[in-house]
Amino acid sequence: MRITSIESKLLTEIRFLNSGHGPGDFYNDVVPVHHGYVDALPRGTSAIVVTADLQGRETFESANGHPLRLLGEVIPGILRADVRPDLSLPSGDIGVLLAGDFYTVPALDKRGGSGDVRPVWDAFAAEFDWVVGVAGNHDTFADGSNRPSFTGPVHFLDNDHATIGGVSIAGLSGIQGNPRRPWRRTEDDYVETLGMLLCEEPAITLLHDGPDVPGKGFRGSPRIREVFEQFENTLVVRGHSHWQEPLAELSCGTQVLNVDARVVILTENET
């Protein structure tokens, strides 16, 4: 699966509350929603919603006096009700790729907090037909397990893969770091594990962290990039570090879709 273009005009922007660095320091922000095209989608799929790092809470207006929900809990309903009708999609499933980090502390007074993101996964699963995702370094799950269990067409990946409509999706959760902390592997362990996954020749590789793109100055891991450069082309989906543009290409031809703090909806090329 290869991305052929991403439209410069946004489908919409979704308002939310972003965390500040102390009590009352939160502020209004927006999540951009992009529309991109691919040469082919998994069989039976009409669109894929791709996102990561939705680290915020809904607006007070949206909450209507109730506790503020995680941004990732409210976005699926907005996409289904307000964005999907404008896309004029053919019949078929709508899938979701989640690249991690969906938690924000309730008081919006701290950045980088960790907490339960299962409600976000459940919200996407309730609105769309299948979900494939990985954990970010700030994500925990209600049952406290190292590997959360989901029912239905929801696939949590960490050093394994799922096949959707004939398309193989490999996933590696977390980042490079101290393995004593949640969702972290040593740098050597991370790149070795990633290399083994890529030996299976996935069409899509779903990560939280990801490669850098030196030619554009886009942040990421040089060692992760070097691993991808040893293999045939794959579409990489990542979050964790924000880029000004959502799409870049490595020197080997591998595409990298960065969905940190954004949503990209992928549909097939218009005929």
N, C-alpha and C positions, 0 to 999 in steps of 0.2 A: 504494500500500500504506500503510495507516494503522494505527497501534497503538491498540487499543481499551482495553487495560488491562495492568498488570503486577502480578502477585500480590504481596501484602505478605509472605507466607511464602516463604522461600527453598527451592529444591529441595535444596540442600546447600551446604556450604562445603568447599573443597579446601585442605588444609594445604600450606604451602610455606615455604621459607627466604627471608627478605627481607634485602637488603644493609644493612649498617651504614655507619659512616663511618671505619672503620679495621680493622686485623687483629682477628679474633675478635668483631667487633661486630655480626654478623648475629643475626637473631632469628626466631622462629616467627610466621607470619602466616597469613591465610586469604583465599581468593578466593571471594566470594559468587557463587552461581549462581541467577539469577532466571528465572522463567517468565513470558513475556508473550504476549499474544494480538493478532493482526492481523485485519483484515477480509478479507484475501485474500493468498495466497502465490503465488509464481511457479508457473506450470503444471507439474504433475508433482513438486512439492516438498511434503514433509510437515512440514518444520521448517527453521529457519535458526538456526545458532549464531553469535552476534555477540560479539566481544571485542576488547580492545586493552590495551596496557601491562601485559602479564604479565611484569613485570620482577622475576624471582626465579629460584630454583633449587629442584629437588625436595628432599624431606626425605632425611635419611640413611637412614631406614628404607626409603623407596622405592628409593633407589640401591643398597641391599644390597651395599655395599662397592665399588661402581663409581664413577667420576667423576660428580659431580652434573650431571644434564641441565638444560637450560633448562626453566622452568616450562611454557612453551608446547609443549614436546616431550611432556610427560607428560599434560597435561590432555585432549587428544583421546581417548586411550585410556580415561581415567576417565569421560569423558562418554559414550562409546559403551558401556562395560561396566556402569557403575553408575547413570547418570542416565537414559539413553534408555529402558530397560525400564519405568521408572515413568511415562513420559509416554503410553503406550498410543497410539502414533502410527499413523495409517493408512499404507497402502503409499505409497511415493514417496521421492524423493531427500531427503537431508538436506544442506543447503548451509551454507557458512561465509562470514561477512564479517569480514575482519581489518582493523583500523584502525591498525595500526602500533605500534612500540616493543615488541619481544619479547626484548631482550638484557639480560643481567646478567653482570658479570665473574665468572669461575669462583671466585675467592677470597671473593666476597661482602663485600669490604672497601671498595667504592666505589660510590657512586650516580652514575648518569648516564653510565656507560661505553657505548661503541659496539662492535658486533661482528656476526658473521655470524648471521642469523636464518633462513637457508634451512632448517635442520633443523626449525624450527617450522612453516613452510609445508608442508614435506614430510610432517610428522606429521599435520597436519589433512587433507591430501590423501589420506593413506593410510587414514584412518578414515571420511571422509565423501565425498560424491559430487561436489561442486564447491566451489571456493574462489574468492572474489573479494576482493582486498585492495589496500591502499596501504602505502607505506613510512612509518615514523616517522623522526624526526630522529636516533634512535640506532641505526637499522638499517643494516647492510651485508649484502652477499650474496657468497657464496664466489667467484664469478667476477670480482668487482671492477668489474662494469659498472655504468653509471648506470641501466640498465634491465634487471633480471634476466629471464632467459628460463626459462619453465616448459613442461613438456609435459602433455598431458592436459587435463582440465577445470579448469585453474588459470589465473586471469586476474589479472595484475598491472596495476594502473591508475595512470597518472600523466598527467593531462590527456587522458583518453579514457574510453571506456565499454565495458561488456559487456552483452549481453542474455541473461538467463536465464529460460526459460519465459515469454517475452513481456514480461518486466519489464526496463526499462532501468536500469542501475546506472552512474552516473558516478563517477569517482574522481580525486582530486588528492592526490598524495603530499607529505609534508614539512610544513614550517611557514613562517611569515614570518620572515625573518632575512637574514643575510649570505650572498649567493649563492655566495661562495667556499667555504662550508662545505657538507657533504653535505646533500641534501634540504632546501634552503632557497631561497626566492625573496624578492626585495624585497616589501615590503607592497603596493606598487602593482602589481607583476607578479602577485602571488598573487591579489588581488581581481579584476584584469582577466581572468586565466585562468579563475577560478571563474565569473565572469559569462558568459564564452563557453560554458563547459560547461553552465550552467543554461539557456542559450538552446535546448539540445536537449531540454529538458523531461524530465529523468530522473525516474523514480519514486523512486529512492533516490540520495542523494549521499553518497559515502563519503570521509571526510577523516580526517587525523590531528588537526590543529588544528581549530578550529571556532568557532561564534558564542558570544558571551556571552548571558546571559539576565538583564538588569538587574533585572527585577522580583523575581527570586529570589536575586539576589546570586551567581549561578553564573558562574565565571570563563570567559573566552574573549575573542575578538576582536570589538570593536564594528564594525569595518569589514567583517568577514565577515558579521556579522548584517545589516548594512545592505544587502549584496549580496542575501542571501536575501529580504529584505523587498521587493525589486523584482520578484520572480517569483511564479508560482503555487506552491501548496503542494508540497513534496517532503518525504520523510522523510530527515533528516540523521543519519548515524551518525558519531560522533567519539570521540576519546580525548584524550590529552595533558594535560588538566586534570581533576582528580577533582571530581565533584559528589557531594553526599550522597544525592541521588536520581538514578535513571538516566534519567528522562524529564522533558522540559520542552517548553513550546510558546511559540513566538515570537508577537508581537502579530499577525503576518500569518496565523497558523494553521499555520505550518510546525512540525512536530514535530522535536525533537532528542533522539536516544538517545545518552547518554554511557556508553561501556563501558570507561572507564579503570579498570583493575584489577578488572574484573568480567566475568562471562559472562552474557549474556541469551539464552535459547532462546525463539524466537518460533514459535508455532503458530497455526493458524486458530482463530477463535472456536468455542467449543463450541456445537453445535446442540441 
